Amino acid sequence: MRVANAVEVGALLRDARQRLGMTQAQLAEAVGTSRAWVVAVESGSPNARLDLVLRALQWVDLAVDVYRDEAAAELERLFGGGDA
C-alpha cells in the first residue's frame, strides 16, 4: 500500500493494532514509549520519531518498503520541477 503522509501512516498503524487486539498501552510498552505517543502517531503527528514509528509498525506486522516512484520521476522529467 502506498502512503503519502503521517495521517495515513497513523491510520494504518491504528487499524493493524486493533486487528491484532492490541491496546494503545500495550503497543506503547512494546515500543518503549508512552500511550500519549501512540495516540499522537495514530492521529497523524508529523513530528514522531521515525525509529519509534518503524518499531511500532513492526510490532503490528507491517513493513516499510521504500522505492523510487517512477511515475513521479517521469512527471518531473516531462514538466520539470521549477515554477512555470
C-alpha positions in Angstrom: 0.0 0.0 0.0 1.2 3.4 -0.8 1.0 6.1 1.8 1.6 9.8 1.3 1.6 11.4 4.8 1.7 10.9 8.5 -2.1 10.7 8.8 -2.2 7.7 6.5 0.7 6.0 8.4 -1.2 6.6 11.7 -4.4 5.2 10.3 -2.6 2.0 9.1 -0.9 1.6 12.5 -4.2 2.0 14.4 -6.0 -0.4 12.1 -3.3 -3.0 12.3 -3.1 -2.6 16.1 -6.8 -3.0 16.5 -6.9 -6.0 14.2 -4.4 -7.7 16.5 -6.5 -6.9 19.5 -3.7 -4.8 21.0 -4.4 -1.7 23.1 -2.5 1.6 22.7 -1.0 1.0 26.1 0.3 -2.5 25.1 1.8 -1.1 21.9 3.4 1.7 23.8 5.0 -0.7 26.2 6.2 -2.9 23.4 7.8 0.0 21.6 9.2 1.6 24.7 7.3 4.8 24.7 4.1 6.3 26.1 0.5 5.8 25.3 0.3 9.5 24.5 3.0 9.0 21.8 0.9 6.2 20.3 -2.2 8.4 20.4 -0.3 11.2 18.6 1.1 8.9 15.9 -2.3 7.3 15.2 -3.7 10.8 14.9 -1.1 11.7 12.3 1.5 13.6 14.2 4.2 14.7 11.6 6.7 15.0 14.4 7.0 11.4 15.6 10.5 9.9 15.8 11.0 7.7 12.7 12.8 4.9 14.6 9.8 4.6 17.0 7.3 4.6 14.2 9.3 1.9 12.4 9.4 -0.2 15.6 5.7 0.3 16.2 4.9 -0.8 12.6 7.0 -3.9 13.1 5.0 -4.8 16.3 1.8 -4.8 14.3 3.3 -6.9 11.5 3.7 -4.0 9.0 6.8 -3.3 7.0 8.0 -0.3 5.1 9.2 -0.7 1.5 11.0 2.4 0.1 11.3 2.6 -3.7 11.7 5.1 -6.4 8.3 6.5 -7.6 8.8 6.1 -11.4 5.5 7.9 -12.2 6.6 11.0 -10.3 10.1 10.8 -11.8 8.5 10.7 -15.3 6.3 13.8 -14.5 9.4 15.6 -13.2 11.2 14.7 -16.5 8.4 15.9 -18.6 7.4 19.1 -16.8 10.4 20.0 -14.7 10.4 20.9 -11.0 10.6 24.7 -11.2 7.9 27.3 -11.4 6.4 27.9 -14.8 
